[in-house]
Amino acid sequence: MTKNKEAKIQFYDGVNEPVVPEIRLTRSKDGSTGQAFFIFEKPQALSSISSGEIVGMKMIDNEGELITKEVKAKFVDGDPTFIEAKYIWKSTADFDRFMRFANSYAKSNGLGYSEKK
């Protein structure tokens, strides 16, 4: 067992989503509220090997889980092609917790991030 559990995203309990999403953040002027938008292109969760209904998205790291129920599949020519998810925070503490997950997830997947000014 490893001490540093990798950060991951799941649409089904116990099934990690291997597709890394594009993530965009918006925040209120005072920074206390905001949203993270996730776009997964051709996620495994929409493939024929997945079964069951997607009712939310779990973001899991060594601190625990963040969960959102705001998940939609997008279709192109009748085929499920994208999953869009939205995570909303309502306090600075919630935002800080989300950013700790985002940083863990980035490290677990060899990613960096850039700020748009």
C-alpha positions as CSV (number, residue, x, y, z in Angstrom):
1,M,0.0,0.0,0.0
2,T,1.3,3.4,-0.9
3,K,1.3,6.3,1.5
4,N,0.5,8.9,-1.1
5,K,-2.7,7.9,-2.7
6,E,-3.0,9.2,-6.2
7,A,-5.8,11.7,-6.9
8,K,-8.4,10.4,-9.3
9,I,-11.9,11.1,-10.8
10,Q,-14.7,8.5,-10.8
11,F,-18.1,8.4,-12.5
12,Y,-18.8,4.9,-11.2
13,D,-17.8,3.7,-7.7
14,G,-14.3,2.1,-7.8
15,V,-13.7,2.8,-11.5
16,N,-11.1,5.5,-12.2
17,E,-11.7,7.6,-15.3
18,P,-8.4,7.5,-17.3
19,V,-9.3,10.4,-19.6
20,V,-7.9,13.7,-18.2
21,P,-10.3,16.5,-18.5
22,E,-9.9,20.1,-19.5
23,I,-10.8,22.2,-16.4
24,R,-11.8,25.8,-16.3
25,L,-12.4,27.9,-13.2
26,T,-14.5,31.0,-12.6
27,R,-14.6,32.9,-9.4
28,S,-16.5,35.8,-7.9
29,K,-14.6,39.1,-7.5
30,D,-14.0,38.4,-3.8
31,G,-12.9,34.8,-4.6
32,S,-15.4,33.3,-2.1
33,T,-17.6,31.5,-4.6
34,G,-17.1,30.0,-8.0
35,Q,-17.3,27.0,-10.3
36,A,-15.0,24.5,-11.9
37,F,-16.1,23.2,-15.3
38,F,-14.7,19.8,-16.4
39,I,-14.8,18.6,-20.0
40,F,-13.9,15.0,-20.7
41,E,-13.4,14.2,-24.4
42,K,-14.3,10.6,-25.3
43,P,-14.2,9.4,-21.6
44,Q,-14.1,5.7,-20.8
45,A,-17.3,6.2,-18.7
46,L,-19.2,6.6,-22.0
47,S,-17.7,3.5,-23.7
48,S,-19.5,0.3,-24.3
49,I,-17.5,-1.4,-21.5
50,S,-19.1,0.9,-18.9
51,S,-22.4,-0.1,-17.4
52,G,-24.8,1.6,-15.1
53,E,-26.0,5.2,-14.8
54,I,-23.7,8.1,-14.2
55,V,-25.3,10.1,-11.3
56,G,-22.3,12.2,-10.4
57,M,-18.6,12.7,-10.4
58,K,-16.2,12.0,-7.4
59,M,-12.9,13.7,-7.1
60,I,-10.8,11.6,-4.7
61,D,-7.5,12.4,-3.1
62,N,-5.7,11.6,0.2
63,E,-8.0,14.1,2.0
64,G,-11.2,12.4,1.0
65,E,-13.8,13.0,-1.7
66,L,-15.5,16.0,-3.4
67,I,-18.7,15.1,-5.2
68,T,-20.8,16.9,-7.7
69,K,-24.1,15.7,-9.2
70,E,-24.0,18.2,-12.0
71,V,-22.9,15.9,-14.8
72,K,-24.1,15.8,-18.4
73,A,-23.3,13.7,-21.4
74,K,-23.0,15.6,-24.8
75,F,-23.8,13.8,-28.0
76,V,-22.4,14.3,-31.5
77,D,-24.3,12.7,-34.4
78,G,-26.1,10.5,-31.8
79,D,-22.9,9.2,-30.1
80,P,-22.0,10.2,-26.6
81,T,-18.7,12.1,-27.1
82,F,-18.2,14.4,-24.0
83,I,-19.0,14.5,-20.4
84,E,-19.3,17.9,-18.9
85,A,-19.3,18.3,-15.1
86,K,-19.6,21.4,-12.9
87,Y,-18.3,21.6,-9.3
88,I,-19.5,24.7,-7.3
89,W,-17.9,26.1,-4.2
90,K,-19.6,28.6,-1.8
91,S,-16.7,29.6,0.5
92,T,-13.0,30.3,0.4
93,A,-12.4,27.1,2.5
94,D,-14.3,25.1,-0.2
95,F,-12.2,26.7,-2.9
96,D,-9.0,26.0,-1.1
97,R,-10.0,22.4,-0.7
98,F,-10.9,22.1,-4.4
99,M,-7.5,23.6,-5.3
100,R,-5.7,21.1,-3.1
101,F,-7.5,18.3,-5.0
102,A,-6.7,20.0,-8.4
103,N,-3.0,20.2,-7.5
104,S,-2.9,16.6,-6.4
105,Y,-4.7,15.5,-9.5
106,A,-2.3,17.5,-11.7
107,K,0.7,15.9,-10.0
108,S,-0.9,12.4,-10.3
109,N,-1.4,12.9,-14.0
110,G,1.8,14.9,-14.9
111,L,0.0,18.1,-15.6
112,G,0.6,21.8,-15.0
113,Y,-1.8,24.7,-15.2
114,S,-1.9,28.2,-16.5
115,E,-3.8,31.3,-15.4
116,K,-5.6,33.4,-17.9
117,K,-5.2,37.1,-17.0
